[in-house]
Amino acid sequence: MKQERVHVVAGNAFAVSDAHGDMEVDPRTPVGLFSFDTRFISRWVLTIDGQRLHALSRDDMTYFETRFFLVPGTASHYVDADVSVIRHRSIDDSFTEQLTVLNHSAAPADFVLRMEVGADFADTSEIRSPTPRRVTTAASPPDGVLRLRYERERFAREATVSSTAPADVDEGGFTYRITVPAHGKWITDLHVGMTIRGEGGHDLRESLESHRLRVRHDMRHDLRDWLDRAPQLVSEQERLPAVYERALTDLAALRYVPLAYPGRVPVGGLPWAMALYGRDALITCLQTLPFTPELAPNTLRMLALLQGGRLDDQHDEEPGKILAELRYGEAAAFGDQPTGPYYGAADTTPLFVILLDEYERWSGDAALVRELRHPARMALDWIDAYGDLTGDGYLRYQRRDTRTGLVNQCWKNSPDAIADAAGRQPVGPRATCELQGYAYDAKIRGARLAREFWADPEYADQLQREAAALKERFNRDFWLPRQEHYALALEPDGTPVEALTSNLGHLLWSGIVPEERSRAVAAHLLGPQLFSGWGVRTFADGQLAYNPVGAHLGAVWPSDNSLIAAGLRRYHHDEEAARVAAGILAMADLAGGSVPEVIAGYPRAATGYPVQLPMAGRPQSWSAGALVMLLGTILGLRPCGDNLLVNPVLPEGFGRIELLDVPGRWGRADAYGRDRSAARRGRRARLR
């Protein structure tokens, strides 16, 4: 059975332990204290009189704070325990653990408390098999300080552990020989500071210090402000507000301040993706515009700052291309992996333009559109100059260096994700269908930006012509008339990759599907092969390559489904959109806590409970974003000039929903909706 993991997170740093609060290296998952892609603490084990501690209970207070209530010994000793320990753990840009020893006996008691401390300074990319490093450890008993340091040329990382109570400090940790009075307690705080040094020994985080002091002086206050700024949800469905608040809280937890930019942007999520991912960040911002729009301008500016400016095979960089991933660990610093930064994504560049346009529609922030004119035009130019790898007018991908990088550079980026119904993988360069939808949407939106904000009507006309030609070409080459759906991809010679997948929903979201074909597409998405009851599978059941526990070959992703539901509503397939939203929201409720990144594609009728995959991260920014986007979708929220349009289609049984103080260019507005059964009850009540 998978051992429970407990995490605290504050964007730039996170800690993962077992259920008792101890951290010991586990090759299956990141365990320890991490910041900016380095594990600063790999061993953090508490004993009392030589015995390990066991959990009575745990209080997960907030995303950055938790408490463990512990006793020594095994379960058979719980009733007779004369001593208990509370570990109160919190994290921001450093890590603090307060230890409280409680003596429950009627006489004073002596104890030996030991905290074992170790660091391997592993890069997050090698957690499953860390490289041994020469770590320098220096204990300073007079100061009660233990310093652990790793240095490789200009790359240096240091953990400084200090104690507020006197301790015997050695290179392996802290020992406390204490006497606790009858029914009394003893307390100490252990603090871990993390230092990140670069060229010349300079602390790379010093430039962010003023920002930290401004936004992290009180994390509880910061969280409350975040929740207060978001719209308030009032619902007759009793548990829905808790699911909504959990999603907002996860989004708050997954904001971080990159070293290159002083504003907070969303990271991917725990445990493997605590870094800036262009795709995840852009989609999260698109999902959350009616709720937490402040994420979007920081993300757009950060990605514009890091936009590709040259040809670099190792990092898949090209002029105008938008970042795929940014890491700060040792592997990135020395080029062992091409992640500092990495540009191996074909969808981030059109999504950048889509977000810029959509953000202006919601916010009215014309100044940002003008500020980012050059990066947006570079992104639009990239689609045809570098994205069209075979000259047939389609956006394709193929890694520039066959030794490094991702084989698949679309959102389904696992190695086996792009395959036909029988599992055969096409040759490259690959043109997946949703990429064409994104490119079409980016050109349409770019034309609006050029005409309305950049004073360039000729460029606007050019983009509109290109979009129209792409739509016509796409609907000729990708459509499979016998199956009545679109191919997953085209091979370089134009051969369709015939597979039924969730990518169809992204085509609706982008608007590239003609109205007359949308009904057939919607029928496939909600048919038994693709729709599991929880959501739309990535790959349809009944195909040879289908695998319900395959991440992109049959599993269900909330982020994927949020775009699908929005696409269904775009084409007025409202009942189908409501069914998708109801399934994902029910999954989130039953899963409890943070919504997982992905669940198995088993039929809902067969399992009755969402089956989480072992590789699924939680919390994840675009999973949390999916929940709020689905709420916006069933309420039919849409900006129209300086007004918020509301056109609700709620799933059966949802009753009445109120979303109060939706932010936008109109200031604040309220949205209301109720399902048909609630509306019928209301009509009957009025008639009586």
Secondary structure as UniProt FT lines:
FT   STRAND          6..9
FT   STRAND          13..17
FT   TURN            19..20
FT   TURN            27..28
FT   STRAND          32..35
FT   TURN            36..37
FT   STRAND          38..41
FT   STRAND          43..48
FT   TURN            49..50
FT   STRAND          51..62
FT   TURN            63..64
FT   STRAND          65..72
FT   HELIX           75..77
FT   TURN            78..80
FT   STRAND          83..91
FT   STRAND          95..103
FT   STRAND          109..118
FT   HELIX           124..126
FT   TURN            127..128
FT   STRAND          136..140
FT   TURN            141..144
FT   STRAND          145..152
FT   TURN            153..154
FT   STRAND          155..163
FT   STRAND          168..170
FT   TURN            171..172
FT   STRAND          173..180
FT   TURN            182..183
FT   STRAND          185..197
FT   HELIX           199..201
FT   TURN            204..205
FT   HELIX           206..208
FT   HELIX           209..215
FT   HELIX           219..229
FT   STRAND          232..235
FT   TURN            238..239
FT   HELIX           240..253
FT   STRAND          255..256
FT   TURN            259..260
FT   STRAND          265..266
FT   TURN            270..272
FT   STRAND          276..277
FT   HELIX           278..288
FT   TURN            289..291
FT   TURN            293..294
FT   HELIX           295..305
FT   TURN            313..316
FT   TURN            319..320
FT   STRAND          325..326
FT   HELIX           330..333
FT   TURN            334..335
FT   TURN            340..341
FT   HELIX           348..363
FT   HELIX           366..371
FT   HELIX           373..385
FT   TURN            402..403
FT   TURN            415..416
FT   TURN            421..422
FT   STRAND          430..432
FT   HELIX           433..452
FT   HELIX           457..477
FT   STRAND          479..480
FT   TURN            481..484
FT   STRAND          485..486
FT   STRAND          489..490
FT   TURN            492..493
FT   STRAND          496..497
FT   HELIX           503..510
FT   HELIX           515..525
FT   TURN            528..530
FT   STRAND          536..537
FT   TURN            541..542
FT   TURN            544..545
FT   TURN            548..549
FT   TURN            551..554
FT   HELIX           558..570
FT   TURN            571..572
FT   HELIX           574..591
FT   HELIX           604..607
FT   TURN            614..615
FT   HELIX           621..635
FT   STRAND          638..640
FT   TURN            641..642
FT   STRAND          643..645
FT   TURN            652..653
FT   STRAND          656..664
FT   TURN            665..666
FT   STRAND          667..674
FT   HELIX           676..687
//
